[in-house]
Amino acid sequence: MNSLSLSEKSIKQIKSITNSSYLDIIGLVIVITASFILEYQKTVFNFTFQHQKYVFYLGYLSIVNTSLSMIGNRLVTKKNNIGNILSTCNTFLSGSIDYLLGNIGAILTYPVTFIGNYLVFKAWKKSKVLRSVDFIFYRNLILGFVFSFLLNYIAFRYLSEKSIDWKLFFAVTIPAGLTFGGTFNMARMYPDNWFMWQIYNLTKMVQNILQMNIANTVKYIFYFFNAILGYITWKDDKKKGNV
């Protein structure tokens, strides 16, 4: 999509939607509703401490975490640096939840995203410059996939007692590579980086459609829509020299 093909009036309307607080509320309602439809609130983690059994209602923390993810995503779209802090905290919570639910590889992969989000916060705090695609953009994408393949291979090969399920391996590794690369590039505020998030959201949409998970599909449709708004808004801001 090329923002230059749109009229100034259309771009102004799109940017108004992008920066709208109403869209934040709509997104929050979508993820919370999806979470309850998927019955995340029923997810529990059983553990024993000093010979006493306890039940931790992990599902409610998951819903809070998903809500933080949505708010952080929307703030980043509006170029609000608080969104990167929320994304950093969200990554810590997501990694902890995934690890408790049995994703042992989370201990390797989530720290990369955690550090990446924090570095984005530091970069935006120092300066905000919308950039055109350059060598660093592609280098970051390659690094993202290298990290993803390496860390997930270690997790699947050495941290799991089962033999490698290659279908599952690639189903996990490819989205993670897009996440890593997209996060690294967010620090340099490339408008075209929103294409990476569109591809990521598209893969998640297809995955959830195949699993007949309608609630999650709706959530990623929203994220996909938001990435389009982010691209058009950032592209126009770069053209006009705005931040």
C-alpha positions as CSV (number, residue, x, y, z in Angstrom):
1,M,0.0,0.0,0.0
2,N,1.3,3.5,-0.9
3,S,0.1,6.4,1.1
4,L,0.9,8.7,-1.8
5,S,-2.1,7.1,-3.7
6,L,-4.5,8.4,-1.1
7,S,-5.9,12.0,-1.1
8,E,-4.8,14.4,1.6
9,K,-8.3,14.3,3.0
10,S,-8.3,10.5,3.3
11,I,-4.8,10.5,4.9
12,K,-6.0,13.1,7.4
13,Q,-9.0,10.9,8.3
14,I,-6.8,7.8,8.6
15,K,-4.4,9.6,10.9
16,S,-7.3,10.8,13.0
17,I,-8.4,7.2,13.4
18,T,-4.8,6.1,14.2
19,N,-4.4,8.6,17.0
20,S,-7.9,8.1,18.3
21,S,-8.5,7.0,21.9
22,Y,-11.7,5.3,20.8
23,L,-9.7,2.7,18.8
24,D,-7.7,2.0,22.0
25,I,-11.0,1.1,23.7
26,I,-12.2,-1.0,20.8
27,G,-9.0,-2.9,20.8
28,L,-9.1,-3.5,24.5
29,V,-12.7,-4.7,24.4
30,I,-11.7,-7.1,21.6
31,V,-8.8,-8.7,23.4
32,I,-10.6,-9.0,26.7
33,T,-13.7,-10.4,25.1
34,A,-11.5,-12.9,23.1
35,S,-9.7,-13.9,26.3
36,F,-13.0,-14.7,28.1
37,I,-14.4,-16.5,25.1
38,L,-11.2,-18.7,25.1
39,E,-11.7,-19.1,28.8
40,Y,-8.2,-17.9,29.7
41,Q,-9.6,-17.1,33.1
42,K,-9.9,-20.8,33.9
43,T,-6.2,-21.5,33.3
44,V,-4.5,-22.4,36.6
45,F,-1.0,-23.3,37.7
46,N,-0.7,-25.9,40.5
47,F,2.5,-25.9,42.6
48,T,3.7,-27.1,45.9
49,F,5.5,-25.0,48.5
50,Q,6.7,-26.4,51.9
51,H,4.6,-29.6,51.3
52,Q,1.5,-27.5,50.8
53,K,-0.4,-27.5,47.5
54,Y,-1.5,-24.2,46.0
55,V,-3.4,-23.1,42.9
56,F,-2.4,-19.9,41.1
57,Y,-5.1,-18.5,38.8
58,L,-2.7,-17.8,35.9
59,G,-5.5,-17.1,33.5
60,Y,-6.4,-13.8,35.0
61,L,-2.8,-12.7,34.8
62,S,-2.9,-13.7,31.2
63,I,-5.9,-11.5,30.5
64,V,-4.1,-8.5,32.2
65,N,-1.0,-9.3,30.1
66,T,-3.0,-9.5,26.9
67,S,-4.6,-6.1,27.7
68,L,-1.2,-4.6,28.4
69,S,0.0,-5.9,25.0
70,M,-2.9,-4.2,23.2
71,I,-2.4,-0.9,25.0
72,G,1.3,-1.0,24.4
73,N,0.7,-1.8,20.7
74,R,-1.7,1.2,20.3
75,L,0.6,3.6,22.1
76,V,3.6,2.6,19.9
77,T,1.4,3.1,16.8
78,K,0.9,6.7,18.1
79,K,4.6,7.0,18.7
80,N,4.2,7.3,22.4
81,N,7.3,5.9,24.1
82,I,5.2,4.7,27.1
83,G,4.1,1.9,24.8
84,N,7.6,0.5,24.7
85,I,7.8,0.4,28.5
86,L,4.5,-1.5,28.5
87,S,5.7,-3.8,25.8
88,T,8.9,-4.5,27.8
89,C,6.8,-5.4,30.9
90,N,4.4,-7.4,28.8
91,T,7.3,-9.4,27.3
92,F,8.4,-10.4,30.8
93,L,4.9,-11.5,31.8
94,S,4.4,-13.3,28.5
95,G,7.6,-15.2,28.9
96,S,6.9,-16.1,32.5
97,I,3.4,-17.3,31.6
98,D,4.6,-19.4,28.7
99,Y,7.3,-20.9,30.8
100,L,4.9,-21.9,33.5
101,L,2.6,-23.4,30.9
102,G,5.3,-25.7,29.6
103,N,7.2,-23.7,26.9
104,I,10.7,-24.4,28.2
105,G,12.1,-22.5,25.2
106,A,10.6,-19.3,26.6
107,I,13.6,-18.9,28.9
108,L,15.8,-18.4,25.8
109,T,13.6,-16.6,23.3
110,Y,11.7,-14.0,25.5
111,P,14.8,-12.4,26.9
112,V,15.7,-11.3,23.3
113,T,12.4,-9.6,22.8
114,F,12.6,-8.1,26.4
115,I,16.0,-6.6,25.7
116,G,14.9,-5.5,22.3
117,N,11.8,-3.6,23.6
118,Y,13.9,-1.9,26.3
119,L,16.4,-0.8,23.7
120,V,13.6,0.6,21.6
121,F,12.5,2.6,24.6
122,K,16.0,3.9,25.1
123,A,16.4,4.8,21.4
124,W,13.1,6.7,21.3
125,K,13.9,8.5,24.5
126,K,17.2,9.7,22.8
127,S,15.6,10.7,19.5
128,K,12.7,10.0,17.2
129,V,13.6,10.0,13.5
130,L,11.4,8.3,10.9
131,R,13.8,6.5,8.5
132,S,13.8,5.0,5.0
133,V,14.6,1.4,4.5
134,D,18.4,0.9,4.5
135,F,21.0,-1.9,5.0
136,I,20.4,-1.9,8.8
137,F,16.7,-2.7,8.2
138,Y,17.6,-5.9,6.3
139,R,20.5,-6.7,8.7
140,N,18.1,-6.6,11.6
141,L,15.6,-8.9,9.9
142,I,18.4,-11.4,9.2
143,L,19.6,-11.2,12.8
144,G,16.1,-11.7,14.0
145,F,15.7,-15.0,12.1
146,V,19.2,-16.1,13.1
147,F,18.4,-15.6,16.8
148,S,15.1,-17.3,16.4
149,F,16.4,-20.4,14.6
150,L,19.4,-20.8,16.9
151,L,17.5,-20.3,20.2
152,N,14.5,-22.4,19.2
153,Y,16.8,-25.2,18.0
154,I,18.6,-25.2,21.3
155,A,15.3,-25.3,23.1
156,F,13.8,-28.1,20.9
157,R,17.0,-30.1,20.8
158,Y,18.5,-29.8,24.2
159,L,15.8,-28.5,26.6
160,S,13.1,-30.9,25.6
161,E,13.0,-34.7,26.3
162,K,11.1,-35.3,23.1
163,S,12.5,-35.6,19.5
164,I,12.2,-32.4,17.4
165,D,8.7,-31.9,15.9
166,W,9.9,-30.0,12.8
167,K,6.4,-28.7,11.9
168,L,6.0,-27.3,15.3
169,F,9.6,-26.0,15.2
170,F,9.0,-23.9,12.1
171,A,5.5,-22.9,13.3
172,V,7.2,-21.3,16.3
173,T,10.5,-20.2,14.7
174,I,9.1,-18.2,11.8
175,P,6.8,-15.9,13.8
176,A,9.5,-15.5,16.4
177,G,12.0,-14.4,13.7
178,L,9.5,-11.8,12.5
179,T,9.0,-10.6,16.0
180,F,12.7,-10.3,16.7
181,G,13.4,-8.5,13.4
182,G,10.4,-6.2,13.8
183,T,11.3,-5.3,17.3
184,F,15.0,-4.5,16.4
185,N,13.7,-2.3,13.5
186,M,11.2,-0.5,15.7
187,A,14.2,1.3,17.4
188,R,14.9,3.1,14.1
189,M,11.2,3.9,13.4
190,Y,11.0,2.6,9.9
191,P,7.4,3.1,8.5
192,D,8.0,0.1,6.3
193,N,8.5,-2.0,9.5
194,W,4.8,-2.1,9.8
195,F,4.8,-4.5,6.8
196,M,6.7,-7.0,9.0
197,W,4.0,-6.8,11.6
198,Q,1.3,-7.2,8.9
199,I,3.1,-10.4,7.8
200,Y,3.3,-11.6,11.4
201,N,-0.4,-10.9,12.0
202,L,-1.3,-12.6,8.8
203,T,0.5,-15.8,9.8
204,K,-1.2,-15.8,13.1
205,M,-4.6,-15.2,11.5
206,V,-4.1,-18.2,9.1
207,Q,-2.8,-20.3,12.1
208,N,-5.9,-19.5,14.2
209,I,-8.3,-20.0,11.2
210,L,-6.9,-23.5,10.7
211,Q,-7.4,-24.2,14.4
212,M,-11.0,-22.8,14.2
213,N,-10.0,-20.3,16.9
214,I,-12.3,-17.5,15.9
215,A,-11.7,-15.3,19.0
216,N,-7.9,-15.2,18.4
217,T,-8.5,-14.7,14.6
218,V,-10.6,-11.5,15.4
219,K,-7.8,-10.2,17.6
220,Y,-5.1,-10.6,15.0
221,I,-7.4,-9.0,12.3
222,F,-7.5,-6.0,14.6
223,Y,-3.7,-6.0,14.9
224,F,-3.4,-6.4,11.1
225,F,-5.8,-3.4,10.6
226,N,-3.8,-1.4,13.2
227,A,-0.5,-2.1,11.3
228,I,-2.0,-0.7,8.1
229,L,-3.0,2.5,10.0
230,G,0.5,2.7,11.5
231,Y,2.1,2.3,8.0
232,I,0.0,5.1,6.4
233,T,0.4,7.4,9.4
234,W,4.1,7.0,9.8
235,K,4.8,7.2,6.0
236,D,2.9,10.5,5.8
237,D,4.6,11.8,8.9
238,K,8.0,11.0,7.4
239,K,7.0,12.7,4.1
240,K,6.1,15.9,6.0
241,G,9.0,15.7,8.4
242,N,6.7,15.1,11.4
243,V,7.4,12.9,14.4
